[in-house]
Amino acid sequence: MKITLFLIYVLQLAISYFLRFINLRYLKMHGSEVPENFAGAIDPDTLSKTSAYTLDLSRAGLVEAVFGSVILIAFLFCGLLGMYDGWVSSLSDSFIVGGVLFFLVLFLVQTLLDIPFSLYQTFHIENRYGFNTMTGKLWVADLVKSTAISLVLLALMTGGAFYLVRFSPDWWWLWVWGFFALVTLFLMYISPYVIEPLFFKFKPVSKEGLEEDIRGLLSKAGLEVSRVMEVDASRRSRHSNAYFTGIGRVKRIVLFDTLLEQMDNREALAILAHEAGHWKKHHIVKRLILTEVGSLAVLFAAFQLLQWGGLPGLIGLEQASFPAKLVILGFLGSLISFPLTPLGSWLSRRHEWQADRFAAELSGTPDALASALIKLTRENLSNLHPHPLYARIYYSHPPVVERVARLLEGNQGS
């Protein structure tokens, strides 16, 4: 069975690498073509720069993916998991403490292994194309803060989960699901006021008349937000974005200062109308419900499989601790979920089409959203020519050329 699992994983890797290959080949074939609705906004020099940026990111991503796959194969199929499991077990006899240490050390190792790739992308690729504005000092500060926050959250969540497993051996799958769901909602509630300010500085939108226009637009949509904020994203990158954050009474709109520099008020409103469409169409709630239902099913399946004595033998181990079995289950889950990737991408793209349609109807100016998307594409050097198959499988948003065409044609299908 170990060989079978290994071959299945290799097949999955081969498929993913093939998709990367055809996507890059497609870009090389069509990367110099200016789409019809982009003429005048995208020139050949920008297209050339976009292609080079996409290729550089893809190559760096491929190297990172291959490195990660080699590490995973060594860990699971070459006995390192068994050695690591034995080492952690020697540190503590406590089921809870041992479980927490098991995942904390794994997280720290993964964080350290990711550092060279993050440095290369930030200070080489992003620098080369004029996006990076981050200093080395700020990069280190972000790494330390994000790692510390992740360690605290991981310790609390794994500690709570292992306590529930020990407390209720027959029903832990239900209690752990409820515990994780509550923590998720709590983090969504406090994130805008506790976590996000640790990394960014927020202030009321300073662009004249924009906050009043935003509140008027949202009022028209029947939505209320606690605050409309501007964030100093330009301290780290020249990439631009806008998003909703928080839930309930604490939800707020956040605009990157880079976006406000690039967009006029009509375009900024159109982008926010799109984001409002996600709230009005209940996409966030639907995704949260779908995620929680899926999580419950996964935890129940894990509960059943953990009672099977043959689980360690799937990767050639005679025995494994509870945390090590969870790692094996996580690997099996990744194999099972890979074929479902196109379904998740399709659902996400469907929501994006609906949000585009909502924005066009709410603002009455679909051309403003089209113009904003074109600017975002140009300023962020986004790929205008993804391979159709690659986009169908991996893209959470419809290709921007298709979105702009529908908006300008007045045919924003649901």
C-alpha positions in Angstrom: 0.0 0.0 0.0 2.9 2.3 0.7 4.1 2.0 -3.0 0.5 2.6 -4.2 0.1 5.8 -2.1 3.5 7.0 -3.3 2.6 6.4 -7.0 -0.7 8.2 -6.5 1.1 11.2 -5.0 3.6 11.2 -7.9 0.7 11.1 -10.4 -0.9 14.1 -8.6 2.4 16.0 -8.8 2.8 15.1 -12.5 -0.6 16.5 -13.3 0.0 19.7 -11.4 3.4 20.2 -13.0 1.9 19.5 -16.5 -0.8 22.1 -15.9 1.9 24.6 -14.9 3.8 23.8 -18.1 0.9 24.3 -20.5 -0.1 27.5 -18.7 3.4 29.0 -19.2 3.6 27.7 -22.8 0.2 29.3 -23.5 1.5 32.6 -22.1 4.6 32.4 -24.3 2.3 31.9 -27.3 -0.2 34.6 -26.6 1.6 36.9 -24.2 2.2 39.6 -26.8 -1.5 39.9 -27.8 -3.4 42.9 -26.5 -7.0 41.9 -25.7 -9.7 44.0 -27.5 -11.0 45.8 -24.5 -7.5 46.5 -23.2 -6.2 48.5 -26.2 -4.9 51.9 -25.1 -4.6 50.8 -21.4 -2.1 48.0 -21.9 0.8 48.6 -24.3 3.3 46.0 -25.7 5.9 47.0 -23.1 3.5 46.3 -20.2 2.5 43.0 -21.8 6.2 42.0 -22.0 6.8 43.0 -18.4 3.6 41.1 -17.4 4.8 37.9 -19.1 8.3 38.2 -17.6 6.8 38.7 -14.1 4.4 35.8 -14.4 7.2 33.5 -15.6 9.5 34.5 -12.8 6.8 33.9 -10.2 5.9 30.6 -11.7 9.5 29.4 -11.9 10.1 30.4 -8.3 6.8 28.7 -7.3 7.8 25.6 -9.1 11.2 25.4 -7.3 9.4 25.8 -4.0 6.8 23.2 -4.9 9.4 20.7 -5.9 11.4 21.3 -2.7 8.3 20.9 -0.6 7.4 17.7 -2.4 10.8 16.2 -1.8 10.7 17.1 1.9 7.2 15.5 2.2 8.2 12.4 0.4 11.3 12.0 2.7 9.2 12.7 5.8 6.4 10.3 4.9 7.9 7.5 2.8 11.5 7.4 4.0 10.9 6.9 7.8 11.5 10.4 9.0 7.9 10.6 10.4 8.6 7.5 12.6 11.9 9.0 13.8 10.3 12.4 14.6 7.3 10.7 16.3 9.7 8.8 18.6 11.7 11.8 19.4 8.7 13.9 20.4 7.3 11.0 22.4 10.5 11.0 24.4 10.1 14.6 25.4 6.8 14.2 27.3 4.5 11.4 28.5 1.5 13.8 28.4 -1.0 13.2 25.6 -1.8 16.9 25.4 1.7 18.3 25.8 3.1 15.8 23.4 0.5 16.6 20.8 1.1 20.3 21.1 4.8 19.9 20.8 4.4 17.6 17.8 2.7 20.3 15.7 4.5 23.3 17.1 7.9 21.9 16.1 6.6 20.9 12.7 5.3 24.5 12.2 8.6 26.0 13.2 10.5 23.8 10.8 8.2 24.6 8.0 8.5 28.4 8.8 12.3 28.1 8.6 12.2 26.2 5.4 9.9 28.8 3.8 12.2 31.8 4.7 14.6 31.5 1.7 11.7 31.4 -0.8 10.0 34.4 0.9 13.2 36.4 0.8 13.8 35.6 -2.9 10.3 36.5 -3.9 10.2 39.7 -1.9 13.6 41.1 -2.4 14.5 39.7 -5.8 11.3 39.2 -7.9 9.2 41.9 -6.4 12.1 44.3 -6.3 12.9 43.6 -10.0 9.4 44.6 -11.1 9.1 47.6 -8.8 6.6 46.2 -6.3 8.5 45.7 -3.1 8.8 48.7 -0.7 9.5 46.6 2.3 12.8 47.0 4.3 14.7 44.1 5.7 13.9 45.3 9.2 10.1 45.4 8.5 10.3 41.9 6.9 11.9 40.5 10.0 9.4 42.3 12.2 6.5 40.8 10.2 8.0 37.4 10.4 8.5 37.5 14.1 5.0 38.8 14.8 3.2 36.4 12.4 5.2 33.5 13.8 4.5 34.4 17.4 0.8 34.8 16.7 0.6 31.5 14.8 2.5 29.7 17.6 0.1 31.0 20.3 -3.0 30.2 18.2 -1.6 26.8 17.2 -0.8 25.9 20.8 -4.2 27.0 22.1 -6.1 25.1 19.3 -4.1 21.9 19.4 -4.1 21.9 23.2 -7.8 22.4 23.3 -8.4 19.7 20.7 -6.2 17.1 22.4 -7.9 17.9 25.7 -11.3 17.2 24.1 -10.0 14.0 22.5 -8.8 12.8 26.0 -11.9 14.1 27.7 -14.4 12.5 25.3 -12.9 9.5 23.4 -16.2 8.7 21.6 -17.5 12.1 20.8 -14.3 14.2 20.4 -14.9 14.7 16.7 -18.1 16.7 17.5 -16.6 18.7 20.3 -13.4 19.5 18.4 -15.5 20.7 15.4 -17.5 23.0 17.7 -14.4 24.3 19.4 -12.7 25.1 16.0 -15.9 26.8 14.7 -16.1 29.0 17.8 -12.4 30.0 17.5 -12.9 30.8 13.8 -15.8 33.1 14.5 -14.0 34.7 17.4 -10.9 35.4 15.3 -13.1 36.9 12.5 -14.6 39.2 15.2 -11.4 40.4 16.8 -9.1 40.4 13.8 -9.9 44.0 12.6 -9.1 45.4 16.1 -6.5 43.1 17.5 -4.5 41.3 14.9 -4.5 43.5 11.7 -3.3 46.6 13.6 -0.2 44.7 14.6 0.9 44.8 10.9 -0.8 47.8 9.4 -1.8 51.4 10.3 -5.4 52.3 9.7 -7.0 55.7 9.3 -10.3 57.0 8.0 -10.4 57.3 4.2 -8.7 60.6 3.3 -9.7 61.0 -0.3 -12.2 63.9 -0.5 -15.8 62.8 -0.7 -15.1 59.1 -1.1 -16.3 58.0 2.4 -19.6 59.8 1.9 -20.0 58.2 -1.5 -19.2 54.8 -0.1 -21.7 55.0 2.7 -24.3 56.2 0.2 -23.6 53.3 -2.1 -23.8 50.8 0.7 -27.0 52.4 2.1 -28.5 51.9 -1.3 -27.5 48.2 -1.1 -29.0 47.9 2.4 -25.7 47.4 4.1 -24.1 49.1 7.1 -20.4 49.0 8.0 -18.8 50.3 11.2 -16.0 52.1 9.5 -14.4 52.9 6.1 -10.7 52.7 6.6 -7.5 53.3 4.6 -4.5 51.1 5.2 -0.8 51.9 4.7 -0.2 48.9 2.4 2.4 51.0 0.4 4.9 50.4 3.3 5.2 46.8 2.0 4.2 46.7 -1.6 2.8 48.7 -4.5 0.2 46.0 -5.2 -3.3 47.3 -4.6 -6.5 45.8 -3.2 -9.7 46.4 -1.1 -11.5 44.1 1.2 -14.2 43.7 3.8 -13.1 42.4 7.2 -14.9 41.4 10.5 -18.4 40.2 11.0 -21.6 41.5 12.4 -21.4 45.0 13.9 -17.6 45.2 13.6 -17.4 44.6 9.8 -15.5 47.3 8.0 -14.2 48.3 4.6 -10.5 48.6 4.1 -8.9 50.2 1.1 -5.2 50.0 0.2 -3.7 53.5 -0.1 -2.1 52.2 -3.3 -5.5 51.5 -4.8 -6.7 55.0 -3.8 -3.8 56.4 -5.7 -4.6 54.4 -8.8 -8.4 54.7 -9.0 -10.7 57.6 -9.4 -13.8 57.7 -7.1 -16.1 56.0 -9.6 -13.7 53.1 -10.0 -13.1 52.7 -6.3 -16.8 52.7 -5.7 -17.3 50.0 -8.4 -14.7 47.8 -6.7 -16.4 48.3 -3.3 -19.8 47.5 -4.9 -18.3 44.2 -6.1 -17.2 43.4 -2.5 -20.6 44.5 -1.2 -22.1 42.0 -3.7 -20.3 39.2 -1.8 -22.0 40.3 1.4 -25.4 40.9 -0.1 -25.4 37.6 -1.9 -24.3 35.9 1.4 -21.3 34.4 -0.2 -19.2 34.7 2.9 -21.8 33.0 5.0 -22.4 30.3 2.4 -18.7 29.5 2.2 -18.4 29.5 6.0 -21.3 27.0 6.3 -19.9 24.9 3.5 -16.5 24.9 5.2 -18.0 24.0 8.6 -20.1 21.2 7.1 -17.0 19.8 5.3 -15.0 20.1 8.5 -17.5 18.1 10.5 -17.5 15.4 7.8 -13.7 15.3 7.8 -13.5 15.1 11.6 -16.0 12.3 11.7 -14.2 10.4 9.0 -10.9 10.9 10.9 -12.6 9.6 14.1 -13.5 6.4 12.2 -10.2 5.9 10.5 -8.1 6.5 13.6 -9.7 3.4 15.1 -8.3 1.3 12.3 -5.1 -0.3 13.2 -3.7 -0.4 9.7 -3.3 3.4 9.3 0.5 3.5 10.2 1.1 0.6 7.8 -0.1 2.8 4.9 3.3 4.5 4.9 5.3 1.5 6.2 5.2 2.2 9.9 4.5 -0.5 12.5 3.0 2.0 14.9 2.4 5.7 15.3 1.1 8.1 17.9 -2.2 9.9 17.7 -0.5 13.1 16.2 1.4 11.1 13.7 -1.8 9.3 12.6 -3.3 12.8 12.1 -0.4 13.7 9.7 -1.0 10.5 7.7 -4.7 11.3 7.5 -3.9 14.9 6.4 -1.8 13.4 3.6 -4.6 11.1 2.5 -7.0 14.0 2.7 -4.8 16.0 0.3 -4.9 13.2 -2.2 -8.7 12.9 -2.0 -9.3 16.6 -2.2 -7.0 17.2 -5.2 -9.7 16.0 -7.8 -12.2 18.4 -6.1 -10.1 21.5 -6.8 -12.0 22.3 -10.0 -15.3 22.2 -8.1 -14.1 24.7 -5.5 -12.7 27.0 -8.1 -15.9 26.8 -10.1 -18.0 27.8 -7.1 -15.7 30.7 -6.3 -15.8 31.9 -9.9 -19.6 31.7 -9.8 -19.7 33.9 -6.8 -17.4 36.4 -8.5 -19.7 36.6 -11.6 -22.6 37.2 -9.2 -20.7 40.0 -7.4 -19.8 41.6 -10.7 -23.4 41.6 -11.8 -24.5 43.0 -8.4 -21.9 45.8 -8.7 -23.0 46.7 -12.2 -26.6 46.9 -11.2 -25.9 48.8 -7.9 -23.7 51.4 -9.3 -25.3 51.6 -12.7 -21.9 52.0 -14.2 -20.5 48.6 -15.3 -17.9 50.5 -17.4 -16.4 51.8 -14.1 -15.8 48.3 -12.8 -14.4 47.3 -16.1 -12.0 50.3 -16.0 -11.0 49.4 -12.5 -10.3 45.8 -13.4 -8.1 46.9 -16.3 -6.2 49.3 -14.0 -5.7 46.6 -11.4 -4.5 44.2 -14.1 -2.0 46.7 -15.5 -0.7 48.0 -12.1 -0.3 44.4 -10.7 1.0 42.9 -13.9 -1.6 40.2 -13.8 -1.6 37.5 -16.4 -4.0 38.3 -19.2 -3.5 34.9 -21.0 -3.9 31.9 -18.7 -4.5 28.6 -20.3 -8.3 27.9 -20.2 -7.8 24.5 -18.6 -5.4 25.9 -16.0 -7.9 28.7 -15.2 -10.8 26.2 -14.9 -8.9 24.1 -12.4 -7.1 26.7 -10.3 -8.6 30.2 -10.8 -10.8 31.4 -8.0 -11.7 34.5 -10.1 -12.7 34.4 -13.7 -10.0 35.5 -16.1 -10.0 39.3 -16.2 -10.4 39.5 -19.9 -13.7 37.6 -19.7 -14.9 39.7 -16.8 -14.2 43.0 -18.6 -15.9 41.7 -21.8 -19.1 40.7 -19.9 -19.2 44.0 -18.1 -18.8 46.1 -21.2 -21.3 43.9 -23.1 -23.8 44.3 -20.3 -24.0 40.5 -19.9 -22.9 39.7 -16.4 -24.3 36.2 -16.1 -25.0 34.7 -12.8 
